Amino acid sequence: MSYQERRSIINILSSLLIFGGYAYYVFQINGEENMLLIKDFTFWAKYILILIPVSIVSKIIVYIIFAIVNAIATREEMPSITDERDKLIELKSERVTHYLFLFGFLMAMVVLLTDWPQYYMFIVLIGMGLVSEVIGEITKFYYYRKGV
């Protein structure tokens, strides 16, 4: 398994664990107070604005740990150059990610047009953000396995 494939698997797992851990913290640990606020837009604004830096810092820590463990386990260094194949795979997976997130954004707008509660819009946006990130990494893994 190549370095890029291992990195994609780590990205998928870390995204799911970070998002799941943060959601568990917000809705289970502080759930009694937050369930009263779930219909409030300021709750969702805080949820999203805290999720962004938490996920960025957590992913940086995960990447550092992955690079160290990978270097120890495989005795090879992280590839310092990317070729055209890597760039093409990155572009194709980013395209999938952006299309899925755009679809999620449109679904969130449809939620606002219907009679559903308005806070469902935030649930759809956050959920499709996670789904698009994971599917983008799966696409990257697939292209590294299959070849472009």
N, C-alpha and C positions, 0 to 999 in steps of 0.2 A: 504494500500500500504506500502510495507516494505521500510526501509531506502535505501537499495541497488537499488530498483526500482526508488525511487525518485532521487537518485544520478545519475542513468543512464539517466533519462529524463533531468536533469539539465546539464549533460555532452553534450547531443545532442543539446540542445538549445544554450548552451554557445559556442560550436564549430561552429554552424551555424552563430551565431551573431558575434563572433570574426572574423571569416573569412569574412563574409559579410561586416562588418564594415571596416575591413582593405582593402578589395578590393574596396569598395566604396571610401575610402580615397585616395587610389592610383590612381584609374582610373577615378573618377568623380571630385574630388576636385583638384587634380593635373593632370587631364586628358590631358589637352592641351599639356603640356610639355612631359608627359609620352607617349602619343600616337606617338610622333615622335621617341621615344626610344624603342618602343615595339619590334622591330626586333633586338635590341642589346642584346647580352648575358649578359653584365654587368648589365643591367636593371633587368633582371630576377634573376641574382645572388643576387643583393641588395634586390629585392622583397622577395626572399625566406629567405635570411639571417636576414632580419628584421622581417619577419612573425614569425619565430621560437621563438625569445625571447618575442615578443609581445603576442603570444598565450600562452606561458608558464606563464608569469607574470599575464596575464588576467585570466587564469584558476586557478592559486593559489588564486587570489582575489575572484573569484567566489566560490571556495571551502570553503574559510573562511566565506564568507557571507552566503552560504548555510548551513554550520554547525551551525552558530549562529541562523539563522532564523528557522532552523529545530528544534533546541533545545528549542527555545522559543515557537514555535507553537505546538510541540508534547510533550513537557516536558519529553523527553527521550534523553539520551546521545547517541553519536555516538558509534556503536559497536566497541569494542576494539580488539576483537578476530575474526579471520576468521576460519571457519571450513573447512573440506574437500570439502563440497558442494560449498562453495564460491571459493575455489581454482580451482575446476573443472570447474565451470562456467567461471571463469577468463581465464583459459587456452583455453577453447573452443572458447570464443569470441576473444581472441588474435589470435588464429589460423585463424579464418575467416578474421580478420583484415589484417594479414600478407599475406594471399592468395590473397585478393583483391588488396593490394598494389603491390604485385608481378605481378599480372595481369596488373595493370596500368603501371608498369615499362616496361613490355614486349610490351604493346601498345605504349608506348613512343618510344621504340626502332624501332617498326614498322613504326612509323611516320618518323623517320630518314631515313628509307630505301625507303620511297616513295618520291614523288615529292612535298609533302606538305612543306610549310615553316617550317624552323627548330624551330622557337619559339613555334610552336604547341606542341613540345615535353614537354616544361615547363608547358604549360597549362594542358596537359594530366597528368603530374606528380602531379601537385598541386591539380587538380580536383580529381584524384583518391586517393590522400592522404586524402582529406576531406571526400570523399565517403566511403573509408575504415574505417575511424574513426567513422563516423556516423553509418554505418552498423554494426560495432563491438559493439557499445553501444546498438543498437536495438537488436542484438543477445543476449547480456547480459540481457537486460530487458526481452526478450522472455524466456530465460532459468530460470530467477528468477520467472516469472509468471507460466510457465509450470512445472518447476521442471526438474531435470536431471535424 
